[in-house]
Amino acid sequence: PYSTLCRSQAGTYSELVNTVLFFVSQGTEKGLIQLTDDYDGDVEEDLNRACLEVAKDDPLGAYAVDFIKNDCTKVLTTYEATITISYRRTREQIRSLVNVTGTSAIRDEVRAALADFQSEVALRVGYFTESADSIAALVRQAYYDEPAGALGMPEFTVSLYPASGGQQRIVEILLTYPEDTQALRQKSDDLQSTADALVLPLRPHQLSPSARQAELFSLVREHVRARPDGGSTAWDALLGDGADSEGLALAYKLLCDLAGVECTVVDGTLEGTPRFWTIVTVEQNVHRHVDPSRAEGLLLTDTQMSESGFVWDTQEYPSCGESLSETSTT
């Protein structure tokens, strides 16, 4: 389902490049370019260079095009070029590219894709300052942003177009999930319903932030089974046979999200062993650690966590200092 024939004109090399690129954006398989009488340049050389530039150096061309051929015919005082384009992406894939700027926008798009268990994310990034490794890190972070869809970290690959670099790039992320998409969506719906029912009694109450945290902490402690060798998802924690620290942290974040409490899953270590917990916002710009796998894990400072042997990337997560004006839990 590509466009079969498209006609255009070009009077400069820049217009030539833009015309070929327009053909690509439309999924055109064959296009005709009429060179104007005043075209200044070596037509055949410029055509070869323009086709190569689009196919190799432009983000869209590098992403979508297999190869571009051109054939030039002189017509009276000017030239007509036939451009033939072979694609390695469908027209739908080309049209589905999402324009974003900045890492937070990339993370948001990946999070939405993970929540819906999509197998592919393709983003046109307007000002690209990242690397494939940093994009991979964003994918892992986005996974923990959406606990109802975090039902097993998918395998994924990150590809950048063009590979040679540039401030504008297309980022392609291909995702493979541990289970069938339909099954995952059903599990996600069941998990969401279960968490909703747990949080519902809290919603009418005018609780202080710290009191709300205490209630959420109690919910997790009462309704999940901690198991060091358990599953690593919120589904395992709330509906399965028990969860490890990762599953408990995701369950706690899910309840916090539904209760309107800002919460982040922390990926760290405890005495050298991988360990997950959360950081919550208890006041404006005031944060605390919550470790739902420990009875004494509620509203702890950085100092208290460090003294207990926890280690995490302090640059990546909010600081949990000493200042907290509201300490009441009633």
C-alpha positions in Angstrom: 0.0 0.0 0.0 2.6 2.6 -1.1 2.0 5.6 -3.3 2.8 4.4 -6.8 3.6 7.7 -8.6 4.3 11.2 -7.5 5.4 14.3 -9.5 7.4 17.3 -8.4 9.8 20.0 -9.4 13.3 21.0 -8.1 15.4 24.1 -8.9 18.2 23.6 -6.4 20.1 20.7 -4.8 18.3 21.5 -1.5 15.0 21.2 -3.2 16.1 18.0 -4.8 16.9 16.5 -1.4 13.7 17.7 0.1 11.7 16.3 -2.8 13.2 12.8 -2.4 12.6 13.0 1.3 9.0 14.0 0.7 8.6 10.9 -1.5 9.9 8.8 1.4 7.5 10.4 3.9 4.6 9.6 1.6 5.7 6.0 1.0 6.2 6.8 -2.7 7.6 3.9 -4.7 8.1 5.8 -7.9 8.4 9.6 -8.3 9.2 12.0 -11.1 11.2 15.1 -10.5 11.2 17.8 -13.2 14.5 19.8 -13.0 13.8 23.5 -13.8 15.6 25.3 -16.7 17.7 27.3 -14.3 19.0 24.3 -12.3 22.6 25.1 -11.6 24.7 21.9 -11.0 25.7 18.5 -12.4 22.2 16.9 -12.5 23.4 13.2 -12.5 25.9 13.8 -9.8 23.5 15.7 -7.7 20.8 13.1 -8.1 23.1 10.3 -6.9 24.3 12.5 -4.0 20.7 13.4 -3.0 19.5 9.9 -3.1 22.4 8.7 -1.0 22.0 11.5 1.5 18.3 10.7 2.0 18.9 6.9 2.3 21.9 7.1 4.6 22.1 10.4 6.4 18.5 11.5 7.0 16.8 9.8 10.0 13.6 8.9 8.1 15.5 7.6 5.1 17.9 5.6 7.3 14.9 4.1 9.2 12.5 3.4 6.3 14.5 3.0 3.1 16.1 -0.1 1.7 17.6 1.6 -1.4 16.9 4.4 -3.8 17.6 4.3 -7.5 17.4 7.2 -10.0 17.3 7.4 -13.8 17.7 10.8 -15.6 16.4 11.7 -19.0 17.0 14.9 -20.9 13.8 16.5 -22.1 14.5 19.5 -24.4 16.4 22.0 -22.3 15.9 20.3 -19.0 15.9 16.9 -17.2 13.4 14.6 -15.8 14.5 12.2 -13.0 12.7 9.0 -12.1 13.2 8.1 -8.5 12.5 4.4 -7.5 12.4 3.7 -3.8 12.4 0.3 -2.1 11.3 0.2 1.6 12.1 -1.9 4.7 9.2 -0.3 6.7 5.5 -0.3 5.9 3.7 2.9 5.1 1.9 2.5 8.4 5.1 2.4 10.3 6.4 5.5 8.6 3.1 7.4 9.4 3.1 6.1 13.0 6.4 7.8 13.9 5.9 10.0 17.0 7.7 13.3 17.3 9.2 14.0 20.7 11.9 16.2 22.3 13.7 15.4 25.5 14.3 12.3 27.6 11.1 12.7 29.7 9.0 12.6 26.5 10.8 9.5 25.3 10.2 7.9 28.7 6.5 8.8 28.6 6.0 7.2 25.2 7.8 4.1 26.2 5.8 3.9 29.4 2.5 4.1 27.4 3.8 1.4 25.0 4.7 -0.9 27.9 1.4 -0.4 29.6 -0.3 -1.6 26.4 2.2 -4.4 25.8 3.1 -3.0 22.3 5.9 -4.7 20.5 7.4 -1.7 18.8 8.1 2.0 19.6 9.4 4.3 16.9 10.1 8.0 17.9 11.5 10.9 15.8 13.6 12.8 18.3 14.0 16.5 17.5 17.1 17.2 19.6 18.9 14.0 20.4 21.6 14.0 23.0 21.3 10.4 24.2 22.9 7.0 23.3 21.5 3.5 22.8 22.6 2.7 26.3 20.8 5.7 27.8 17.7 4.8 25.9 17.9 1.3 27.2 18.1 2.8 30.7 15.0 4.8 30.0 13.1 1.7 28.9 14.0 0.0 32.2 12.9 3.1 34.2 9.7 3.3 32.2 8.9 -0.3 33.1 8.8 0.7 36.8 6.7 3.8 36.1 3.6 1.6 35.1 3.3 -1.1 37.8 0.0 -2.5 36.5 1.8 -3.3 33.2 5.1 -4.4 34.8 4.4 -8.1 34.4 7.9 -9.2 33.6 10.7 -7.1 32.1 10.5 -7.5 28.3 13.5 -8.3 26.3 14.2 -5.3 24.0 16.6 -3.9 21.4 17.3 -0.2 20.7 18.3 1.0 17.2 19.2 4.5 16.3 18.8 6.0 12.8 21.1 7.1 11.3 23.7 5.1 13.1 26.3 7.7 12.2 24.8 10.2 14.6 23.2 13.6 14.4 21.0 15.9 16.4 17.8 14.5 14.8 17.5 10.7 15.1 14.8 8.0 14.9 14.8 5.7 17.9 13.3 2.3 17.4 12.6 0.0 20.3 11.5 -3.6 19.7 10.0 -5.4 22.7 9.4 -9.1 23.4 7.2 -9.9 26.4 7.4 -13.0 28.6 3.8 -14.0 27.9 1.1 -13.7 25.2 -0.2 -10.1 24.9 -3.8 -11.1 25.5 -2.9 -12.9 28.7 -0.8 -10.0 29.9 -3.7 -7.5 29.3 -6.0 -9.7 31.2 -3.6 -10.0 34.1 -3.1 -6.2 34.1 -6.9 -5.7 34.2 -7.3 -8.1 37.1 -4.4 -6.5 39.0 -5.8 -3.0 38.4 -9.3 -4.1 39.7 -7.8 -5.7 42.8 -5.7 -2.7 43.7 -8.7 -0.3 43.0 -10.8 -2.3 45.5 -8.0 -2.1 48.1 -7.5 1.7 47.8 -11.2 2.6 47.5 -11.9 2.8 51.3 -9.1 5.3 51.7 -10.4 7.8 49.1 -13.2 9.5 51.1 -10.9 10.1 54.1 -9.1 13.4 54.6 -5.8 11.9 55.7 -2.5 13.7 56.2 0.2 12.6 53.7 2.1 10.6 56.4 -1.2 9.0 57.6 -2.1 8.0 54.1 1.3 6.4 53.7 0.7 4.5 56.9 -2.6 3.2 55.6 -1.1 2.2 52.3 1.8 0.5 54.0 -0.7 -1.5 56.2 -2.6 -2.5 53.1 0.5 -4.0 51.5 1.6 -5.7 54.7 -1.9 -7.2 55.2 -2.8 -8.2 51.6 0.5 -9.5 50.2 2.8 -12.3 51.1 6.5 -11.5 51.0 8.6 -14.4 49.7 12.3 -13.9 48.9 12.1 -16.4 46.1 8.6 -15.1 44.9 7.6 -13.4 41.7 8.8 -10.0 40.7 5.5 -8.3 39.8 2.7 -6.6 41.6 0.4 -9.4 40.2 2.5 -11.9 42.2 2.2 -9.7 45.3 -1.6 -9.2 45.1 -2.9 -12.1 43.2 -0.2 -14.7 43.0 1.8 -16.9 45.4 3.9 -14.1 46.9 6.5 -11.6 45.7 10.1 -10.7 46.2 11.2 -7.1 47.0 10.7 -6.0 43.4 7.1 -7.3 43.3 6.3 -5.7 46.7 7.8 -2.4 45.6 5.7 -2.5 42.4 2.6 -3.3 44.4 3.2 -0.4 46.7 3.7 2.0 43.8 0.5 0.8 42.2 -1.5 1.5 45.4 0.2 4.9 45.8 -0.6 5.8 42.2 -4.3 5.0 42.7 -4.3 7.0 46.0 -2.7 10.0 44.3 0.6 9.7 46.1 3.8 10.3 44.1 6.0 7.2 44.3 9.1 5.9 42.6 10.5 2.4 42.6 14.1 2.2 43.6 16.5 -0.3 42.2 19.4 -0.7 44.7 21.2 -3.2 46.9 21.1 -4.4 50.5 24.5 -5.6 51.7 25.5 -6.2 48.2 22.3 -8.2 47.1 19.9 -6.7 44.6 16.9 -5.1 46.4 13.9 -2.9 45.5 11.9 -0.5 47.5 10.2 2.9 47.0 10.6 6.6 47.6 7.4 8.6 48.2 6.6 12.3 48.4 5.1 13.2 51.8 5.2 17.0 51.5 6.1 19.3 48.7 9.8 18.6 47.9 10.0 16.3 50.9 10.6 12.6 50.2 10.9 9.4 52.3 11.9 5.8 51.6 9.3 3.1 52.1 10.4 -0.6 52.1 7.1 -2.6 52.1 9.1 -5.8 52.7 10.1 -4.8 56.2 7.8 -4.0 59.1 10.0 -1.1 60.1 10.3 0.2 56.5 8.0 3.2 56.6 9.1 6.8 55.9 12.8 6.5 56.4 15.5 9.0 55.6 18.6 8.5 53.5 20.7 8.3 56.6 18.5 5.6 58.1 18.6 3.5 54.9 22.3 3.8 54.6 22.9 2.8 58.2 20.8 -0.3 57.5 23.1 -1.3 54.6 21.0 -0.1 51.6 22.8 1.4 48.6 21.3 3.2 45.6 22.1 5.8 43.0 21.6 9.0 44.9 21.8 11.0 41.6 18.9 9.1 40.0 16.4 9.3 42.9 15.0 12.2 45.0 17.0 13.0 48.2 15.3 12.0 51.4 16.7 14.5 53.9 15.8 15.2 57.5 13.3 18.0 57.2 9.7 17.0 57.7 7.3 19.4 59.4 4.4 16.9 59.4 5.2 13.9 61.5 1.8 12.9 62.7 0.2 9.8 61.4 -3.3 10.6 62.5 
